[in-house]
Amino acid sequence: MLHQLGSLRRLLLLAGLCRNARPLAIGAAWFFMLFSLTHLAWVISVKWADPAGVTSLYQTTVDGSTYRAWGLAYPGTFGLLLAITQAAVVTAAAVMSLRLKPQTRRLGHGILIAWAALWLLNLVRLAAIDLHVDSLCQASIMAFLFAGTVYRAMHARAVPPPRQHARPLIVLSTDLSSDDVLGSDEVRDITDRVKPGLTRQKPARLSLRPAITGTHLVLHHVWSRAKPIAAFACRGAAAGRRRITAYLRDKGVIPPAKRSTVA
């Protein structure tokens, strides 16, 4: 009976994960972008303070030989320039993946997939060299993040364009000839008022309203994607906390909760 209940719980958990596959995959893609940019920022800060030596994100030592991740090791001043270039390219690709044009969006997703593939191949290579538990776990987690990046690229949606206000239509009459228009009193009055040597009006100043509107749309798009992921993560954290607390109380690590009794 207990074995059947355990199997049922596993099936329900698997069904819940499948139902939330989309927010999990998109959340994994965004997590990898932020995670990699945080690591690059750390490398830039370290190399900026002291460019000497080699700073590597992932490496392992087996039989006295050190193996570093390809493309994720930063030696000397060249490593500082490489880290800055990678951070700029990944940031630009993240912004491009939210653009309206399909060509720009595909290019941004392609760069992000190549960046995730570089991390995945390096972690799988290091895990195959040393076969430690931490290396195998890192490779498995990176495989999940890579799958999320590919899923986000395959189901990419552009930021919706801003709504344009309806403009009144100008209806032109078809029964007016050019002689009637040019010989009308209104046109004659306007031409009489025009002074010789009249200069053109200066163009209006550029407005920041399109840029502000575009930034607001991008932030709203990111928040609409991140909100269900954050809610799912909070529910999972609360459930995990309750289970851990109940387990520790059963083991006697945490004293049982005191219930107040009313006399």
Secondary structure, DSSP 8 states (H G I E B T S, - for coil): -HHHHHHHHHHHHHHHHHHTHHHHHHHHHHHHHHHHHHHHHHHHHHHHH---SEEESSEEEETTEEEE-TTSEEEHHHHHHHHHHHHHHHHHHHHHTT-SSHHHHHHHHHHHHHHHHHHHHHHHHHHHHH--HHHHHHHHHHHHHHHHHHHHHHT------------------TT--HHHHHTSHHHHHHHHH--TT----------SHHHHHHHHHHHHHHHHHHHHHHHHHHHHHHHHHHHHHHHHHHHTSS---------
